[in-house]
Amino acid sequence: MTVTRNVPFSPPDISETEIQGVVEALKSGWITTGPRTKEFERRIAEFCGTNKAVCLNSATACEESILRLLGIGEGDEVITSAYTYTASASPIVHVGAKVVLVDVAEDSFEMDYDKLEAAITEKTKAIVPVDLGGVICDYERIYEIVERKKELFHPENEIQKAIGRIAVVADAAHAFGAKKKLGGEWKMCGSIADFTSFSFHAVKNLTTAEGGALTWKEIPGIDDEWIYKQFMLLSLHGQSKDALAKTKLGAWEYDILSPAYKCNMTDIMAAIGLAQMDRYEGLLKRREEIIETYDRALKPLGIQVLDHYGEDHRSTGHLYLTRIPGIDRETANQIIEKMAEAGIATNVHYKPLPLLTAYKNLGFRMEDYPNAYKQFENEITLPLHTLLSDEDVEYVTEKFVECVKEVIRR
């Protein structure tokens, strides 16, 4: 097979706008958390339809901070999907709680909601649904479940009492800009779950190189400003004043209210994010065009693809997941190798957590999650990013069909 083109999997889309923004931040003399980060938080909250947003150095830090704000720790249980990246589950371990994994539904990348309901116990304090590929989960169903299970919920602090049930903490690392129709009204990701964490890692639709953000819905009786301050304390050593506040005349004095963490976003990162926000509508539109092209070519061949767009949901188009019926992982890997020989980088999303050493060591067994394994064993993710030209998309499609047919014929 002759390589005629090189197609990387997910390079960052950085323009002169982002570069100029970083240069201006560097020249400003303010490169750590400062005015650009605060403006980025304001823009994110406005975009998501929430009162506040918090920017941190990763989605993982965002999820852990949410769990710590909720007071979740030793003796508690938090449920998440078996079909996800480790960052959905590792924060649960970090806070000392027990990870409870739920299998996905048959032929689905979402948790089996009946199994989710069955997994809830008196120790369950939060559920972490995963908006895989940028497609928002069925939160109406999830809220129905946690409402039905309210009698099992025993709050242990004021914020848990105010919520009054198991907290819904969305892992929306892929879903910044996704929306779903709920009760006849379109809702933006970030305003649906009780708390939501986003990723701005280099491979994400909107990037700050590394970074993330979190949002939350209003909680009756809990002041948004108080919540925001708790996240600031968690992210900056528990220090009572951030660096920006300390620049005011004579305002050097501070206190350490808890021995907390260090996971703030810098103004350099925020400068990239602000520029990306200005371009984001066009970036999402381009992803939609690529997905439509892939869909037209692959769906008629019986290749199963993630449903990104419908009458009641709009994905961010973050990942183009395909499944090839009737093949196993070894055969799928042969297709991946053939694609690489053609100069096309593909990927797999994801190895289910019970296949990984860390989660095996926690006692999880892959045989207990058969649907997750079935999703994984024939999954191949195609390149989907805004640096793809129309010719690249045509080339990827042509070679993918060719490689699938060649491998399956053997």
C-alpha positions in Angstrom: 0.0 0.0 0.0 1.6 3.3 -1.1 1.3 6.2 1.4 0.0 9.2 -0.6 -1.1 11.4 2.4 -0.4 11.8 6.1 -3.5 12.3 8.2 -2.8 12.7 12.0 -5.5 11.7 14.5 -6.2 14.9 16.4 -3.8 17.8 16.1 -4.7 21.1 17.8 -6.3 23.8 15.6 -4.2 26.8 16.5 -4.4 30.0 14.5 -2.7 33.4 14.6 -5.5 34.6 16.8 -4.5 32.2 19.6 -0.8 33.0 19.1 -1.4 36.7 19.3 -3.5 36.2 22.4 -0.6 34.3 24.1 1.9 37.0 23.1 -0.3 39.7 24.6 -0.7 37.7 27.8 3.1 37.3 28.0 3.7 41.0 27.4 1.0 42.0 29.9 3.2 40.8 32.8 0.3 38.7 34.1 0.8 35.1 33.2 -0.7 33.1 36.1 -4.4 33.2 37.1 -5.6 36.7 36.4 -8.0 38.8 34.3 -8.0 36.6 31.3 -8.9 33.5 33.3 -11.7 35.4 35.0 -13.0 36.6 31.6 -12.7 33.0 30.2 -14.8 31.8 33.1 -17.4 34.5 32.4 -17.6 33.5 28.7 -18.0 29.8 29.6 -20.8 30.5 32.0 -22.6 32.6 29.4 -22.1 30.0 26.8 -23.4 27.2 29.0 -26.3 29.1 30.5 -25.0 29.0 34.1 -24.4 31.7 36.6 -20.8 30.8 37.2 -17.9 28.7 35.8 -14.6 27.8 37.2 -11.4 27.2 35.1 -8.8 24.7 36.4 -5.8 22.9 34.9 -7.7 19.8 33.8 -11.1 18.1 33.7 -9.8 15.6 36.2 -9.1 18.4 38.7 -12.6 19.7 38.0 -14.2 16.4 38.8 -12.1 15.8 41.9 -12.9 19.4 43.1 -16.6 18.8 42.7 -16.5 15.5 44.7 -14.5 17.3 47.4 -17.0 20.2 47.5 -19.8 17.6 47.9 -17.8 16.2 50.9 -17.6 12.7 49.3 -14.9 10.5 50.7 -14.2 7.3 52.6 -17.2 5.1 53.1 -19.1 6.7 50.2 -19.7 5.2 46.7 -19.7 6.9 43.4 -21.1 5.2 40.2 -19.6 5.6 36.8 -19.5 3.8 33.5 -17.2 0.8 32.8 -16.8 2.2 29.2 -14.7 5.4 29.7 -11.3 6.8 30.2 -9.6 6.5 33.6 -10.2 10.2 34.3 -13.9 9.5 34.9 -13.0 7.1 37.8 -9.6 8.2 39.2 -11.0 11.3 41.0 -13.3 8.9 42.9 -10.3 7.0 44.1 -8.4 10.3 44.9 -11.1 11.4 47.4 -11.1 7.9 49.1 -14.6 6.8 47.9 -15.4 3.4 46.3 -15.7 3.3 42.5 -18.8 1.4 41.4 -18.7 0.5 37.7 -21.9 -0.1 35.6 -22.0 -1.9 32.3 -23.2 0.0 29.2 -26.5 -1.0 27.6 -26.4 -3.5 24.6 -25.1 -1.7 21.5 -24.7 1.5 23.4 -21.9 3.7 24.7 -24.2 4.9 27.6 -24.6 3.2 30.9 -27.4 0.6 31.2 -29.8 2.7 33.2 -31.6 -0.3 34.7 -28.2 -1.5 36.0 -27.4 2.0 37.2 -30.6 2.0 39.3 -29.8 -1.4 40.7 -26.3 -0.4 41.7 -27.5 2.4 44.0 -27.1 1.8 47.7 -27.3 3.8 50.9 -23.6 4.6 50.4 -24.1 6.1 46.9 -23.4 9.9 47.0 -22.9 10.7 43.3 -23.2 9.3 39.7 -20.7 10.3 37.0 -22.4 9.8 33.6 -20.0 10.1 30.6 -21.0 12.2 27.5 -18.9 10.0 25.2 -17.8 11.5 21.9 -19.8 14.7 22.7 -23.2 13.0 22.9 -25.2 14.0 26.0 -26.5 11.1 28.1 -30.2 10.5 29.0 -30.2 12.9 32.0 -34.0 12.8 32.3 -33.7 9.1 33.0 -30.9 9.6 35.4 -32.8 12.2 37.4 -35.9 9.9 37.5 -33.7 7.2 39.0 -32.1 9.4 41.7 -35.5 10.8 42.6 -36.9 7.2 43.0 -33.9 6.3 45.2 -34.2 9.4 47.5 -35.2 7.2 50.5 -31.7 5.5 50.3 -29.9 8.9 50.4 -28.5 10.0 53.7 -26.9 13.5 53.4 -23.8 14.2 55.5 -23.3 17.9 55.1 -25.2 21.1 54.2 -24.7 20.9 50.4 -25.8 17.3 50.3 -28.9 18.3 52.3 -29.6 21.1 49.9 -29.4 18.8 46.9 -31.5 16.2 48.7 -30.5 13.2 46.6 -27.6 11.6 44.9 -25.6 14.3 43.0 -25.3 14.0 39.2 -21.8 14.9 38.2 -21.4 14.9 34.4 -18.1 13.9 32.8 -18.5 16.1 29.8 -14.8 16.2 28.8 -15.9 15.7 25.2 -19.1 17.7 25.2 -18.4 21.5 25.5 -21.0 23.0 23.3 -23.4 20.0 23.0 -27.1 20.5 23.6 -30.2 18.4 24.2 -33.9 19.0 24.1 -35.4 18.5 27.6 -39.0 19.2 28.2 -39.3 20.7 24.8 -36.5 23.2 25.5 -32.9 23.1 24.3 -30.4 22.9 27.1 -26.7 23.4 26.9 -24.3 20.9 28.3 -23.1 22.4 31.6 -26.6 23.4 32.6 -28.1 19.9 32.7 -26.3 17.9 35.4 -25.9 19.2 39.0 -22.2 19.7 38.2 -20.4 19.3 34.9 -16.7 19.0 34.1 -15.2 19.9 30.7 -11.7 19.2 29.2 -9.7 21.6 27.2 -6.8 19.2 26.6 -4.8 19.5 23.4 -7.0 16.9 21.6 -10.3 18.5 22.5 -12.6 20.6 20.3 -11.7 23.7 22.2 -8.2 23.6 23.7 -6.1 25.6 26.2 -3.2 23.1 25.7 -4.1 21.6 29.1 -7.0 22.8 31.1 -10.6 22.3 32.1 -13.7 24.0 33.4 -16.6 23.2 35.7 -20.2 24.5 35.9 -23.1 23.8 38.1 -26.9 24.4 38.4 -28.2 26.6 41.1 -28.7 24.8 44.4 -31.5 26.1 46.5 -30.2 27.6 49.7 -26.6 27.5 48.6 -25.1 30.8 47.3 -23.3 30.5 44.0 -20.6 32.9 45.1 -19.9 30.7 48.1 -19.6 27.7 45.8 -17.2 29.6 43.5 -15.0 30.6 46.5 -14.8 27.0 47.7 -13.5 26.0 44.3 -11.0 28.8 44.4 -9.8 27.7 47.8 -9.4 24.1 46.6 -7.4 25.1 43.6 -5.0 27.5 45.3 -3.7 25.9 48.4 -6.7 27.0 50.5 -5.3 30.5 50.3 -7.8 33.2 51.3 -6.7 35.6 48.5 -5.6 34.8 45.0 -2.6 36.5 43.4 -4.9 39.0 41.6 -6.5 40.1 44.9 -3.1 40.5 46.5 -2.0 43.1 43.9 -4.3 45.7 45.4 -2.6 48.3 47.4 -1.4 47.0 50.8 -3.3 43.8 50.3 -0.5 41.3 50.8 -2.0 39.7 53.9 -3.6 36.3 53.5 -4.5 33.1 55.4 -4.5 29.4 54.6 -7.9 28.0 55.4 -7.1 24.4 54.5 -4.1 22.5 53.2 -5.7 22.3 49.8 -4.4 21.7 46.2 -2.8 23.5 43.3 -4.7 23.1 40.0 -5.5 26.7 38.8 -5.6 27.8 35.2 -3.1 30.4 34.0 -3.8 33.5 31.9 -1.6 32.0 29.2 -4.0 29.1 28.9 -7.0 31.3 29.2 -5.7 33.5 26.4 -5.7 30.4 24.1 -9.2 29.6 25.3 -10.6 33.0 24.7 -9.3 33.0 21.1 -10.8 29.5 20.6 -14.2 30.7 22.0 -14.2 33.4 19.3 -13.8 30.7 16.6 -15.8 27.9 18.2 -19.0 28.2 16.3 -17.1 27.6 13.1 -15.1 24.8 14.6 -18.2 22.9 15.6 -19.8 23.5 12.2 -16.8 22.0 10.4 -16.9 18.9 12.6 -20.5 18.5 11.7 -19.7 18.7 7.9 -17.0 16.0 8.3 -19.4 13.7 10.3 -22.0 14.1 7.6 -19.5 13.1 4.9 -18.4 10.0 6.9 -22.0 9.0 7.7 -23.0 9.2 4.0 -20.2 6.9 3.0 -20.2 4.4 5.9 -23.7 3.9 7.1 -24.9 2.2 3.9 -22.1 -0.4 4.3 -23.5 -1.5 7.6 -20.7 0.1 9.7 -22.2 1.3 13.0 -21.5 4.9 13.9 -22.2 7.1 16.9 -25.4 9.1 16.4 -24.2 12.7 16.8 -27.2 14.7 15.5 -30.9 14.2 15.8 -34.2 16.1 16.4 -33.6 16.2 20.2 -29.8 16.3 20.5 -26.7 18.1 19.0 -23.3 16.6 19.7 -20.0 18.5 19.7 -18.8 16.0 17.1 -15.7 15.2 19.2 -15.0 11.6 18.2 -16.1 9.5 15.2 -16.5 6.1 16.7 -17.2 3.2 14.4 -18.1 -0.4 15.0 -17.7 -3.1 12.4 -20.2 -5.9 13.1 -18.9 -9.5 13.3 -15.2 -8.8 13.9 -13.1 -9.2 17.0 -10.4 -7.0 18.5 -7.6 -8.7 16.7 -9.3 -8.1 13.3 -10.0 -4.5 14.2 -6.4 -4.0 15.1 -5.4 -5.3 11.7 -7.6 -2.7 10.1 -5.9 0.0 12.3 -2.5 -1.3 11.1 -3.6 -1.1 7.5 -4.8 2.4 8.0 -1.5 3.4 9.5 0.3 1.9 6.4 -1.9 4.3 4.4 -0.7 7.2 6.5 -3.9 7.5 8.5 -3.8 7.6 12.3 -6.8 6.0 14.0 -7.6 5.2 17.6 -9.8 3.1 19.9 -12.2 4.7 22.4 -11.9 3.1 24.9 -10.4 0.1 26.6 -13.1 -0.6 29.2 -11.8 0.1 32.7 -11.9 -3.5 33.9 -9.3 -4.4 31.3 -6.8 -2.0 32.9 -4.3 -3.1 35.6 -5.3 -0.4 38.0 -9.0 -1.4 38.0 -8.2 -5.1 38.0 -6.3 -4.4 41.2 -9.4 -2.8 42.6 -11.2 -6.1 42.0 -13.1 -5.4 38.7 -13.4 -8.3 36.2 -14.1 -7.8 32.5 -16.5 -10.7 32.4 -18.9 -8.8 34.6 -19.3 -6.1 31.9 -20.0 -8.0 28.7 -21.7 -5.2 26.8 -18.7 -2.9 27.4 -16.4 -5.5 26.0 -18.7 -6.0 22.9 -18.5 -2.3 22.2 -14.8 -2.3 22.6 -13.9 -5.4 20.6 -14.8 -4.0 17.2 -14.4 -0.3 17.7 -12.2 2.0 15.6 -12.2 5.8 15.9 -11.5 7.7 12.7 -9.7 11.1 12.6 -12.1 14.0 13.2 -10.7 17.4 13.6 -10.9 20.9 12.0 -7.6 20.7 10.1 -8.9 17.9 7.9 -9.4 19.1 4.3 -12.3 17.8 2.2 -9.6 15.7 0.3 -8.4 14.3 3.6 -11.9 13.2 4.6 -12.4 11.6 1.2 -9.1 9.8 1.5 -9.8 8.5 5.0 -13.2 7.3 4.0 -11.9 5.6 0.8 -9.0 3.9 2.7 -11.1 2.8 5.6 -13.6 1.0 3.4 -10.8 -0.5 1.4 -9.0 -1.7 4.6 -12.2 -3.1 6.1 -13.0 -5.1 3.0 -9.4 -6.3 2.6 -9.1 -7.6 6.2 -12.6 -9.1 6.3 -12.0 -11.0 3.0 -9.1 -13.0 4.5 
